[in-house]
Amino acid sequence: MRFLITLIFFISNALADEIPNIKNLVINKELKTYDNIAFLDANQKIIRLDDFKGNLILMNFWATWCAPCKKEMPSLDALKIDPNFSSLEIFAINIGKEHLKKSQIFFEDLNIQNLDIYFDNEITLAKNFSLRGIPTTILFNKKGEEFARIIGSIDFYDKSFVEWLKLYD
């Protein structure tokens, strides 16, 4: 019995070490699925989340007037080209009802080189995902199921976060 308790202790500690110590990372107890999630690219073309099943997906919701969004965007840009990931897709979705030029200036000012600009559509994703504020990042596994959220800004290049995220790639 003592051996079993010791084994459970070591296993639970090992699993706890895999979860990054990021206070605003919320890991879902149950996976969430959504139907017909769509948004727009910079050319107003409809992008459907279902078309990216088989990839690890981060949907980051932001606006040009959001100071925490501005703070985290460079690390999100760096994460996009991290060689540790083979199937990572990042969608930086402006939900601020702002025009393309203003979003491009925001990206230029921050020297964002690797991310594309996307926009919320008329049926707002903010409502569909029950967003409480921005920035918010929703993480989807390769089956298209939401497994976690980041509510607020983080350093996307935090080593413990990257190591944890690689488990889903």
SVG drawing of the C-alpha trace seen along z (x, -y; Angstrom):
<svg xmlns="http://www.w3.org/2000/svg" viewBox="-24 -53 37 55">
<polyline fill="none" stroke="black" stroke-width="0.4" points="0.0,0.0 2.8,-2.4 4.4,-1.7 1.2,-2.5 0.8,-5.8 4.4,-6.7 3.9,-5.9 0.8,-8.0 2.7,-10.9 5.5,-10.7 3.1,-10.4 1.0,-13.4 4.1,-15.5 5.5,-14.5 2.2,-15.6 2.1,-18.8 5.6,-19.6 4.3,-19.5 1.7,-22.2 3.3,-25.6 3.0,-27.9 1.1,-30.6 -1.7,-32.1 -4.0,-33.0 -3.8,-29.7 -7.1,-27.8 -7.0,-24.2 -10.4,-22.8 -11.6,-19.8 -13.7,-18.8 -12.9,-19.5 -15.2,-21.9 -16.4,-21.7 -17.9,-24.5 -19.8,-24.4 -19.1,-26.6 -16.4,-28.8 -15.4,-31.3 -13.5,-34.6 -12.1,-36.8 -8.6,-37.2 -7.2,-40.6 -8.9,-40.2 -12.3,-39.5 -12.1,-35.8 -13.9,-33.5 -11.6,-31.2 -13.1,-28.2 -11.6,-26.6 -12.7,-23.2 -10.3,-23.5 -7.4,-23.4 -8.2,-20.2 -5.0,-18.1 -3.1,-21.2 -2.5,-22.7 -4.4,-26.0 -4.0,-29.2 -6.7,-31.8 -5.5,-35.1 -8.1,-37.8 -6.7,-41.4 -7.3,-45.0 -4.9,-47.9 -6.0,-49.9 -5.3,-47.1 -2.0,-47.7 -1.6,-44.1 -2.2,-42.9 0.6,-45.1 2.9,-43.7 2.3,-40.0 2.2,-40.2 6.0,-40.0 6.2,-36.8 3.2,-35.4 5.0,-36.3 8.1,-34.5 6.1,-31.4 4.7,-31.2 8.2,-30.2 9.4,-28.1 11.0,-25.0 9.8,-22.9 6.3,-22.8 5.4,-21.0 1.6,-21.7 1.1,-25.0 -1.3,-27.5 -1.8,-30.9 -4.7,-33.2 -4.4,-36.7 -7.9,-38.0 -8.6,-41.7 -12.0,-42.0 -11.8,-45.8 -13.9,-46.6 -10.8,-48.3 -9.9,-48.6 -7.0,-46.8 -4.7,-49.8 -4.8,-50.5 -4.1,-46.8 -1.2,-46.9 0.3,-49.9 0.0,-48.1 1.9,-45.1 4.5,-47.3 5.1,-49.3 5.8,-46.1 7.8,-44.6 5.4,-41.6 6.8,-39.5 5.3,-36.1 1.6,-36.5 -1.2,-37.4 -4.0,-39.7 -7.5,-38.3 -10.8,-39.9 -13.9,-38.8 -16.9,-38.3 -20.4,-39.8 -21.5,-36.8 -18.9,-37.7 -16.6,-35.1 -16.3,-37.1 -19.9,-36.2 -19.6,-32.5 -16.6,-32.0 -17.9,-34.0 -14.8,-36.2 -14.6,-38.4 -11.8,-40.6 -8.8,-40.9 -6.3,-39.6 -7.7,-36.1 -6.1,-33.1 -8.0,-29.9 -6.1,-26.7 -7.5,-23.9 -6.1,-20.4 -5.7,-18.6 -9.3,-17.4 -10.5,-21.0 -11.4,-20.8 -10.7,-23.6 -8.5,-22.3 -7.3,-25.6 -7.5,-29.4 -5.2,-32.1 -7.2,-35.0 -5.0,-38.1 -1.5,-38.5 1.4,-36.1 4.9,-35.7 4.2,-33.1 7.9,-32.3 8.0,-31.3 10.0,-28.1 7.6,-26.2 4.7,-27.2 6.4,-26.2 7.4,-22.8 3.8,-22.2 2.3,-23.3 4.7,-20.9 2.8,-18.0 -0.2,-18.9 1.7,-19.2"/>
</svg>
